[in-house]
Amino acid sequence: MSNTHTADLTLYFAPRTRSFAALWLLEELGAPFQLESFDFATGRHKQADYLALNPMGKVPLVMDGETAVPEIGAMAIYLADRYGTGGFAPALTEDTRAAYLRWMFFASAIMEPAFAQKLFAWEVSPATVAWGSFEQMMDVLADGLADGPWLLGETFTAADVVVGNNLVFGQMIGIIPQDGPIGEYLARLKTREAFQRAEAIEVREGERFPVAAE
Ligand SMILES: N[C@@H](CCC(=O)N[C@@H](CS)C(=O)NCC(=O)O)C(=O)O
């Protein structure tokens, strides 16, 4: 895999959002990037030039030169392959690549809707919906962490950032416990220096753009 590409990265970011995942990953990779931070209240993410890059009108969005990389999962795979300098993603030829990709998709295809189900108390048949149920998702994740400390055992990868970011959000909204294998995994993630650097930026940007008073 080539890592010879010169980084020209810009992260479109808003505080208190899923864009923390991209910020944390970029800090893990140590790739230089520009931070384009904005307040949702400005509607920057709904302007035509932004929608041309990410038609969903959401953050995060990473630009690599002229190339738009929206969607956290895609972004994480792309950035880790391109700028991970041998770490953060198993090579295409490694057997663990399968588990790595599985966890990347687990984060967006299973965790995200399972969180929404829990939060909004949707009544759906686990056999019919793609994510099963919140409880099933939690059991499968806890089993996946049995050989820890990370999802791929001893090797920390970009999949830990993507899954971990969901857990950060889940804990914030009170649906992810502080204890047990998942809570302990999240506590381990939070001790990483890159997480703490990203958190400091998140706090700084949150202070620049505080929640508007009602
Ligand atoms: N599927 C997207 C989800 C991103 C997302 O939900 N972003 C929210 C903030 S957490 C957003 O930008 N919302 C603003 C809006 O839709 O107006 C991804 O994985 O990147």
The ligand as an SDF file (V2000), in Angstrom:
LIG
                    3D

 20 19  0  0  0  0  0  0  0  0999 V2000
  -23.4290    9.1480    8.2180 N   0  0  0  0  0  0  0  0  0  0  0  0
  -22.7040   10.3380    8.6110 C   0  0  0  0  0  0  0  0  0  0  0  0
  -23.3180   10.9120    9.8390 C   0  0  0  0  0  0  0  0  0  0  0  0
  -22.8220   12.2970   10.1520 C   0  0  0  0  0  0  0  0  0  0  0  0
  -23.8160   13.0660   11.0070 C   0  0  0  0  0  0  0  0  0  0  0  0
  -24.8220   12.5230   11.4180 O   0  0  0  0  0  0  0  0  0  0  0  0
  -23.5060   14.3280   11.2670 N   0  0  0  0  0  0  0  0  0  0  0  0
  -24.4400   15.1980   11.9750 C   0  0  0  0  0  0  0  0  0  0  0  0
  -23.8050   15.7240   13.2660 C   0  0  0  0  0  0  0  0  0  0  0  0
  -23.4630   14.4650   14.4200 S   0  0  0  0  0  0  0  0  0  0  0  0
  -24.7180   16.4330   11.1240 C   0  0  0  0  0  0  0  0  0  0  0  0
  -23.8500   16.9060   10.4320 O   0  0  0  0  0  0  0  0  0  0  0  0
  -25.9310   16.9820   11.2400 N   0  0  0  0  0  0  0  0  0  0  0  0
  -26.2780   18.2440   10.6260 C   0  0  0  0  0  0  0  0  0  0  0  0
  -27.4350   18.1700    9.7000 C   0  0  0  0  0  0  0  0  0  0  0  0
  -27.7810   17.0850    9.2170 O   0  0  0  0  0  0  0  0  0  0  0  0
  -27.9870   19.2120    9.4610 O   0  0  0  0  0  0  0  0  0  0  0  0
  -21.2270    9.9810    8.8140 C   0  0  0  0  0  0  0  0  0  0  0  0
  -20.9380    8.8280    9.1550 O   0  0  0  0  0  0  0  0  0  0  0  0
  -20.3470   10.8360    8.6130 O   0  0  0  0  0  0  0  0  0  0  0  0
  1  2  1  0
  2  3  1  0
  2 18  1  0
  3  4  1  0
  4  5  1  0
  5  6  2  0
  5  7  1  0
  7  8  1  0
  8  9  1  0
  8 11  1  0
  9 10  1  0
 11 12  2  0
 11 13  1  0
 13 14  1  0
 14 15  1  0
 15 16  2  0
 15 17  1  0
 18 19  2  0
 18 20  1  0
M  END
$$$$
